[in-house]
């Protein structure tokens, strides 16, 4: 029974689910919020917006759905609409780091540099918002406080040295401050990292081509170009490429390294757990999947996979709330419904 369910859960976790018509039982705020969360991870923001709007029609007090709706609107450049949602979240639940971050960025975009500084300055020590220092630096420059702006942009460059946008903004700030040599240095770094991004795109294409058409020896030769031990994004890409080709053993090490240098990367944790799961190393899959679920609690794929892992480990007590959460997000999933029924029956005994 457990093995049969495991196979189906694996397919559900890897393949993007088709979002067809839902039954009446599936037409709930939780279901629409769950769909929206999955669509957001695929950057399908317009479709996600529609799901969050449906969720809020059914339950206007579902605050996390309103916050995610605001994020979708922001991603599409619908700034006035996004501000309305974020401000409503604050009215209903009080200020939070997430609303401060997005409202701070909206203040910056609207020319309210002082408002942006007030909001973003609260977040620069919060690891969940690694871009805060960058936008705070931009806000200070916009407020004509070049000294503070340069200081925060320099801090942002230390935190994310490969982000070409930071070097471009630093070059402009140094130019305004009359620091010609510093500006030239930053422009060179900007050009270098723009080139690195283009090279990464080429390496991804080469690796993917090798994985689909060449023997494993040639595959490793092509794909190892992405193995940069200090670049979490490249490491996640490499792990995903290996996983997509079924080379899960090769995916483990780059994904482990990615979680070490970027502990807030949902993609790194999820794909690491998924790789262990596919290799039937369930005990090792547990912690990465739990971490991924803590970062994105509404992502059905992770909950589905974590529930299957706990189920296979025989930890039914831990599996039950995870599967209940997944079931609320996808109530028409028969396999999860059957697994829940079995678990509940076992607990009664």
N, C-alpha and C positions, 0 to 999 in steps of 0.2 A: 504493500500500500504506500509506504513512504517513498520507495524508489520510483513508483509510477508518478506520484505527484511531483517529485524532484525533476523529472524530465520535462514535464509541462511547465513548471515554474521557470526552468532555464530558458525555454523558448520565449516565455512571456517577458523575462528580464532583458533579453538581448534584442529582441525584435520590437520595433516601435509598434504599439498597439493601434489597430484601426479604430477610430472613434465613430462608431455607427450610432444608430438610433438607440436610445436607452429605454428600458421598460419603466413603468411608473415607479417601481421600487428604486430604480437607479436615478430618478430625477430629484436629487437632493442637493442642498448647498454644498455638502462635503464632496459629493461626486464631482460637481462642476469645479470646485476649488482644486481638487486633485488633478483633474484634467488640465486646468490652467497652469498648475505648477509644472507638469510634464512639458507642456508646450513652451513655457518660458525657458526651460533648460535647452530646448531646441531652437531658441530665439525666434519662435513663431509668435511674435508679440501681439499682432492683431487678433489672431485666433485665441490666444490666451486671454486677451482683454474681454472677448465675448463670453468666455467661460466664467471669468470672475464677476462680470456683470450679472450673469444668470444666477450665480451663487448668492450675490447680494440681493437680488430680487426675492429670493427664497428666504434669506436670512440676513437682513440689513445689519445685524450686530456681529457678523463674522469679520472681526477686525483684521485678521491676517489676510483675508481675501481682498479687503479694501486697500491694504498696504501694497499687496502685489498688483492690484489694479493700477494704483498710482505709478508703480514701477513700470508697468507695461506702457502706460500713457507717456511717461517720461522717455522711454526708449524709442517711441515713435515721434518724438518732438511735439507732442500735444501738451505743451507746458502749462497752459492755464488750467486745463482739465486735471492734469497731474497734481498741481498745487491744491486744487479743490479737494482731491481725495486725501492727500497727506495732511492737510489742515483739519479735515474732518476726523481723521484717525487721532490727531492730537487732541481735538475737542472731546472725543469719546474715551480715550485711554491715557491722555497725558503725553508729554514729550518722550521721545525715545531716540536712541542713536540713529536708527534707520530714518525716521522722519527728519531729524536734524540734518542728516547727510543730504537727502534729496532736496529738502527745502533750502539748504545752504547752496547747493548747486543751482537751483532755480533762481535764488537771489542773485547769484553771480551772473547768470545768463540774462537776467532782467536789468542789470546795471546797479543793483543794490549791493555794493561791495561791503559796506558795513554790516549788513544783515548776514552776508555770507561769512564774514570773519567771525561774527558772534556765534554762529551755529557750528562752523567747521572747526573752530579752535577747541571745541569740546571733544573732538574725535581723534586728534592726532596721535594719542597714545592708545587708541583702540585698535587692536590687530584685525578686527573684523572689517575695518575700513581703510585698507592700505593706500587708497588714493586721496585720503583727506589732506595730507600734507601738500600734495601737488595742487589741489584746488584752493587750499588756503593760501599758498604762495601766489597763485594767480589773483586771488582776491586782494591781497595786500598790494600787488603791483597795480591793479585796477584802482585802488584807493590812493595811489601815488606815494605809497610807503615802500620805496624800492629796497631799503635795507632789510626790512622784515620779509618782503616778498622773496628776495634773493636767498635769505636764510632758510626759508621753508622750502623753496625749490631745490636748494642744495641738499636739504634733509631728504626730500623725496627722491633725489638722484642717488643718495646713499642706499635708500631702502629698495629702490627698483632701478638699478643702474642700466638696464637694457631697454628701458622705456624711452623710445626716441622722442615722444612728445615732451617729456620733461626737459631733455637737452635743448630742444627747440625753444621752449619758453625761457629757459635759463639764458640762452644766447641773446634773446630779445631783451631780457632784463639787464644783462650785462651791457648791452649796447646802450640802453637808456641811461645806465650809470656811468658811461664813458669808459668801461673796462674792455678795451678792444681785444687784448690778447685772450682774456677769458671767454669772450664772445666767440672768437675764432675757434678756440678749443672745443667749445660746446657744439658749434656747427659741424665740426669734423666728427664728433661723436654721434650727432644726429644723423649725418650721412652714413656713418658706419653701421648704425643699428637699423636704419631703413634697409640698407643692403643685406644685413643679416636676416631680416624678416623675409626678404625675397628669396634668399638662399634656403631658408627653412622650408618655404613653400615648394621649392625645387626638390629638396631632400625628401619631403613627404611624398611627392609624386613618384620619385625614383624608388623609394622603399615600397610603396604600394604596388608599383608595377612589378618589382622583383617578387613580392609575396604572392602575386597571382600567376606568375609565369616562369619562375626560375627555381632551381634546386636550392635547398636550405643553405648551402655554403655561400652561394652568391647572394642570397637574401640577407644574411648577416653582414656581408661586406657592404651592401647597399644601405642597410638600415642603421648600421653602427654610426653613420655620420650624424644621426640625431642624438646619439648618446652623449649629451653634454651634462656632466654631473652637477652643474650649477644653474641649470635652466629647467625649472619645473614644467614649463609649458611644453618644451621639446620632449621631455621624458614622458609626460602624459600622452602626447601624440604618438610616441614610439610604442608605448604600452597598448594604446588603442589599436594601432595598426597591427601589432602582433596578435592581439586578441581577436580582431576582426578576421584574421586569417587562420584562427584556431591554434596559434602558437602560444599557448597560455604560459608555458614554462618560461619562455623567453620574455614574456610581459612582466613577470614578477619583479625582477630587480630594478628596472627603470621606474616602475610604479612605486616601489618601496622608497626609492631615493626621492621621488617627487613628493611623497607625503612628509619626508623628513625636512625638506627645504621649503615646503609650502603646506603647513599643517591644516590650512583652511580650504584646501582644494577639494571640493566635493568630487570632481571628476577623478582625481587620483585615488581617493579612498574607495569610491564605488567600483572603479575598474580593477583595483587591487583585490577587493573582496570577490568580485565577479570571477577573476582569474583563479583564485584559490578554490572557489566553488566549483568551477568547471573541471579543475584537477581533482575534485573530491577531497580536498584538504579542508574539511568543514571547520575544524577547530581554529585554523589560521584565518579562515574567511570571516569568522564572527566579529572580531574587533574592528577590522576595516569597514564592514557593513554597518556596524553600530555607529561608528564615527560618521559615516556618510549619512545615515538616517538622522543623526543629530543636527547635521548641517542643512539637510533638506527633508524635514519630517513629512512633507506632503508628496514626495516622489514615490509613486506606486512601484516602480521597478525595483528600487532599493528595498522597500518594505517587503515586497514579494520575495525577493532573494534572501533577505535576512530571516524572514519567517521560515523559508524552506531550510536554511542553514540550521536554525535552532531546532526545527522539527527533526532533521536528520541526526542532530546531536542528542536527541532524546530529551531536550530541555523544554518540555511542553509548557511549563509554567511561564517561561520567558517568551515562548513562541506565541502564546494566546493573545496578549495585548497587541503584539505586532500584526498578527493576522487579522485581528478585529479592526485595527486601523486601516489595513489594506482593504478589507472587506467594505468598510464605509466608503472608501474611495472608488472601488469597483465592485458594487454589490452583485453584478451579473456574472462574476467570475465563478463558475461552478466548482472548480478545483479548490479554491480557497474556501468556498462555502462548505464543501464536503470535509475539508481538513478541520475547519472550525467545529463542525458538528462532531467529528471524531474526538477532538481534543476536549470539548465540553463534556462529552459522554464519559471519557476516560477520567476526567477530574471528579465527576459525580461518584464514580466507583471508588 
